[in-house]
Amino acid sequence: MNHREFILVAKQDIKEYTHGIETNYLEKGESLTVTEDDFEKLQKNETIERWTREGMVKIDKYMFENEVAYTQVTVEYGTRKLGQRKNK
C-alpha cells in the first residue's frame, strides 16, 4: 500500500481561537503534515479543519508556502515464523 504525506510550511502565524482566547497553533516557518486527501482539498480552495485540545483551527492554502514537499510511504504487511521446534 502506498500513500503520500505532504509537508506544509506556514508562511504566517496560524492562530487558534478558543473560548475568546487567541493562541498560536503554528508559528511562521513551522511545518504541518497532511494527508493526500487534505492536500487535494486545499488545492481546490477548500478549508480543512484540525481539532486541537481546546477547539479547532480552520486552515486554507494561503497560510502556507506555495512549494510543498511530500514523502511517499510504502507499507507492507506480512507474517514470518520464528523457527521454534516442537516440544516432545
MDAnalysis code that builds the backbone (N, CA, C; Angstrom):
import MDAnalysis as mda
import numpy as np

u = mda.Universe.empty(264, n_residues=88, atom_resindex=np.repeat(np.arange(88), 3), trajectory=True)
u.add_TopologyAttr("name", ["N", "CA", "C"] * 88)
u.add_TopologyAttr("resid", np.arange(1, 89))
u.add_TopologyAttr("resname", ["MET", "ASN", "HIS", "ARG", "GLU", "PHE", "ILE", "LEU", "VAL", "ALA", "LYS", "GLN", "ASP", "ILE", "LYS", "GLU", "TYR", "THR", "HIS", "GLY", "ILE", "GLU", "THR", "ASN", "TYR", "LEU", "GLU", "LYS", "GLY", "GLU", "SER", "LEU", "THR", "VAL", "THR", "GLU", "ASP", "ASP", "PHE", "GLU", "LYS", "LEU", "GLN", "LYS", "ASN", "GLU", "THR", "ILE", "GLU", "ARG", "TRP", "THR", "ARG", "GLU", "GLY", "MET", "VAL", "LYS", "ILE", "ASP", "LYS", "TYR", "MET", "PHE", "GLU", "ASN", "GLU", "VAL", "ALA", "TYR", "THR", "GLN", "VAL", "THR", "VAL", "GLU", "TYR", "GLY", "THR", "ARG", "LYS", "LEU", "GLY", "GLN", "ARG", "LYS", "ASN", "LYS"])
u.atoms.positions = np.array([
    [0.850, -1.169, 0.000],
    [0.000, 0.000, 0.000],
    [0.901, 1.239, 0.000],
    [0.631, 2.181, -0.884],
    [1.383, 3.430, -0.957],
    [0.491, 4.594, -0.557],
    [1.067, 5.575, 0.104],
    [0.373, 6.837, 0.324],
    [1.402, 7.958, 0.435],
    [0.943, 9.177, 0.257],
    [1.821, 10.337, 0.330],
    [1.436, 11.202, 1.522],
    [2.459, 11.748, 2.160],
    [2.275, 12.703, 3.258],
    [2.864, 14.024, 2.791],
    [2.097, 15.089, 2.858],
    [2.518, 16.399, 2.371],
    [2.914, 17.278, 3.547],
    [4.061, 17.956, 3.406],
    [4.606, 18.779, 4.484],
    [4.455, 20.239, 4.087],
    [3.542, 20.933, 4.761],
    [3.263, 22.336, 4.500],
    [4.055, 23.190, 5.484],
    [4.604, 24.304, 5.010],
    [5.360, 25.217, 5.864],
    [4.568, 26.514, 5.996],
    [4.288, 26.922, 7.232],
    [3.492, 28.126, 7.486],
    [4.254, 29.371, 7.056],
    [3.588, 30.246, 6.293],
    [4.234, 31.499, 5.903],
    [3.772, 32.658, 6.777],
    [2.936, 32.339, 7.750],
    [2.479, 33.314, 8.740],
    [2.098, 32.553, 9.993],
    [1.942, 33.249, 11.096],
    [1.457, 32.595, 12.312],
    [0.016, 32.166, 12.083],
    [-0.317, 30.947, 12.488],
    [-1.672, 30.433, 12.364],
    [-2.258, 30.381, 13.765],
    [-3.362, 31.078, 13.935],
    [-3.967, 31.249, 15.251],
    [-5.086, 30.247, 15.491],
    [-5.230, 29.900, 16.748],
    [-6.336, 29.065, 17.213],
    [-7.191, 29.948, 18.105],
    [-8.482, 29.966, 17.851],
    [-9.397, 30.770, 18.660],
    [-10.257, 29.836, 19.494],
    [-10.097, 29.944, 20.811],
    [-10.799, 29.046, 21.715],
    [-11.373, 29.832, 22.880],
    [-12.665, 29.793, 23.035],
    [-13.329, 30.443, 24.164],
    [-12.893, 31.899, 24.298],
    [-12.760, 32.600, 23.162],
    [-12.382, 34.003, 23.179],
    [-10.902, 34.267, 23.397],
    [-10.086, 33.217, 23.441],
    [-8.646, 33.366, 23.649],
    [-7.930, 33.016, 22.349],
    [-6.971, 33.865, 21.959],
    [-6.202, 33.629, 20.742],
    [-4.832, 33.087, 21.114],
    [-4.488, 31.918, 20.559],
    [-3.170, 31.328, 20.793],
    [-2.578, 30.893, 19.459],
    [-1.261, 30.707, 19.429],
    [-0.601, 30.230, 18.215],
    [-0.779, 28.730, 18.079],
    [-1.251, 28.306, 16.912],
    [-1.312, 26.891, 16.585],
    [-0.003, 26.489, 15.904],
    [0.416, 27.312, 14.929],
    [1.698, 27.149, 14.250],
    [2.340, 28.519, 14.105],
    [3.635, 28.592, 14.313],
    [4.347, 29.840, 14.091],
    [4.940, 29.824, 12.691],
    [5.252, 31.009, 12.180],
    [5.835, 31.132, 10.851],
    [7.069, 30.244, 10.746],
    [7.139, 29.431, 9.668],
    [8.272, 28.540, 9.445],
    [8.070, 27.130, 9.975],
    [7.086, 26.919, 10.837],
    [6.825, 25.564, 11.341],
    [6.074, 24.764, 10.279],
    [6.159, 23.451, 10.374],
    [5.545, 22.599, 9.359],
    [4.356, 21.826, 9.912],
    [3.497, 21.442, 8.991],
    [2.302, 20.665, 9.291],
    [2.216, 19.572, 8.250],
    [2.052, 18.330, 8.660],
    [1.927, 17.206, 7.737],
    [0.452, 16.881, 7.538],
    [0.036, 16.785, 6.275],
    [-1.358, 16.469, 5.955],
    [-1.404, 15.276, 5.009],
    [-2.546, 14.650, 4.956],
    [-2.754, 13.513, 4.057],
    [-2.962, 14.001, 2.632],
    [-2.936, 13.082, 1.699],
    [-3.167, 13.433, 0.298],
    [-4.578, 13.976, 0.097],
    [-5.557, 13.436, 0.815],
    [-6.934, 13.932, 0.717],
    [-7.020, 15.392, 1.163],
    [-6.389, 15.714, 2.298],
    [-6.407, 17.098, 2.782],
    [-5.661, 18.025, 1.826],
    [-4.551, 17.568, 1.256],
    [-3.793, 18.368, 0.303],
    [-4.644, 18.695, -0.924],
    [-5.378, 17.705, -1.423],
    [-6.240, 17.932, -2.577],
    [-7.365, 18.899, -2.255],
    [-7.893, 18.846, -1.030],
    [-8.913, 19.815, -0.615],
    [-8.341, 21.231, -0.629],
    [-7.134, 21.384, -0.114],
    [-6.504, 22.702, -0.118],
    [-6.277, 23.200, -1.544],
    [-5.865, 22.314, -2.440],
    [-5.659, 22.702, -3.841],
    [-6.948, 23.189, -4.485],
    [-8.090, 22.662, -4.050],
    [-9.396, 23.046, -4.598],
    [-9.966, 24.282, -3.894],
    [-9.143, 24.943, -3.083],
    [-9.549, 26.146, -2.342],
    [-10.514, 25.848, -1.199],
    [-10.572, 24.613, -0.760],
    [-11.417, 24.272, 0.381],
    [-10.633, 24.512, 1.669],
    [-11.346, 24.654, 2.755],
    [-10.733, 24.827, 4.070],
    [-10.738, 23.485, 4.784],
    [-9.628, 23.157, 5.444],
    [-9.602, 21.942, 6.261],
    [-9.621, 22.356, 7.727],
    [-10.150, 21.475, 8.548],
    [-10.260, 21.749, 9.977],
    [-9.402, 20.763, 10.745],
    [-8.678, 21.279, 11.716],
    [-7.857, 20.448, 12.596],
    [-8.351, 20.642, 14.020],
    [-8.640, 19.544, 14.685],
    [-9.059, 19.609, 16.080],
    [-7.835, 19.707, 16.983],
    [-7.932, 20.520, 17.993],
    [-6.872, 20.677, 18.977],
    [-7.442, 20.271, 20.334],
    [-6.638, 20.370, 21.356],
    [-7.129, 20.004, 22.698],
    [-8.266, 20.909, 23.155],
    [-8.206, 22.158, 22.765],
    [-9.171, 23.141, 23.251],
    [-10.247, 23.517, 22.249],
    [-10.034, 23.237, 20.972],
    [-11.000, 23.668, 19.979],
    [-10.642, 23.202, 18.592],
    [-10.692, 24.145, 17.638],
    [-10.492, 23.785, 16.243],
    [-9.779, 24.926, 15.521],
    [-9.004, 24.565, 14.500],
    [-8.324, 25.529, 13.652],
    [-8.792, 25.304, 12.227],
    [-9.160, 26.382, 11.539],
    [-9.517, 26.292, 10.123],
    [-8.314, 26.755, 9.315],
    [-7.930, 25.937, 8.335],
    [-6.702, 26.170, 7.576],
    [-7.032, 26.267, 6.093],
    [-6.460, 27.273, 5.422],
    [-6.586, 27.348, 3.963],
    [-5.203, 27.416, 3.329],
    [-5.147, 27.290, 2.014],
    [-3.869, 27.154, 1.320],
    [-3.028, 28.420, 1.357],
    [-3.623, 29.570, 1.589],
    [-2.870, 30.823, 1.590],
    [-2.093, 31.051, 2.878],
    [-2.239, 30.165, 3.841],
    [-1.488, 30.252, 5.095],
    [-0.109, 29.605, 4.978],
    [0.151, 28.920, 3.849],
    [1.369, 28.135, 3.688],
    [2.150, 28.559, 2.449],
    [3.426, 28.199, 2.429],
    [4.268, 28.433, 1.258],
    [3.700, 27.654, 0.078],
    [3.919, 28.163, -1.125],
    [3.352, 27.534, -2.317],
    [4.025, 26.205, -2.642],
    [5.339, 26.097, -2.410],
    [6.051, 24.855, -2.705],
    [5.945, 23.905, -1.513],
    [5.494, 22.692, -1.801],
    [5.213, 21.714, -0.749],
    [6.028, 20.451, -1.000],
    [6.697, 19.963, 0.033],
    [7.426, 18.696, -0.055],
    [6.476, 17.553, 0.302],
    [6.750, 16.393, -0.263],
    [5.960, 15.225, 0.125],
    [6.868, 14.014, 0.287],
    [6.376, 13.070, 1.061],
    [7.048, 11.799, 1.265],
    [6.095, 10.698, 0.823],
    [6.571, 9.806, -0.029],
    [5.752, 8.669, -0.430],
    [6.136, 7.499, 0.447],
    [5.151, 6.925, 1.094],
    [5.377, 5.863, 2.061],
    [4.794, 4.566, 1.521],
    [5.588, 3.504, 1.563],
    [5.116, 2.182, 1.175],
    [4.978, 1.345, 2.436],
    [3.787, 0.794, 2.624],
    [3.514, -0.041, 3.794],
    [3.267, -1.455, 3.300],
    [3.973, -2.396, 3.904],
    [3.842, -3.790, 3.513],
    [3.556, -4.603, 4.778],
    [2.578, -5.491, 4.713],
    [2.237, -6.351, 5.846],
    [2.521, -7.793, 5.483],
    [2.911, -8.577, 6.454],
    [3.171, -9.987, 6.225],
    [3.370, -10.714, 7.544],
    [3.614, -12.000, 7.465],
    [3.887, -12.802, 8.659],
    [5.143, -13.622, 8.411],
    [5.839, -13.926, 9.498],
    [7.039, -14.761, 9.426],
    [7.002, -15.739, 10.589],
    [7.748, -16.801, 10.486],
    [7.865, -17.796, 11.567],
    [9.137, -17.529, 12.336],
    [9.088, -17.800, 13.644],
    [10.265, -17.647, 14.482],
    [11.202, -18.849, 14.351],
    [10.717, -19.980, 13.909],
    [11.540, -21.171, 13.764],
    [11.598, -21.989, 15.044],
    [10.532, -21.980, 15.828],
    [10.518, -22.764, 17.068],
    [10.363, -24.246, 16.754],
    [11.057, -25.067, 17.552],
    [10.933, -26.528, 17.404],
    [9.794, -27.009, 18.280],
    [9.165, -28.087, 17.838],
    [8.082, -28.661, 18.628],
    [8.640, -29.319, 19.865],
    [7.993, -29.118, 21.003],
    [8.412, -29.756, 22.276],
    [7.850, -31.170, 22.332],
    [8.671, -32.105, 22.821],
    [8.224, -33.502, 22.956],
    [7.694, -33.764, 24.319],
])
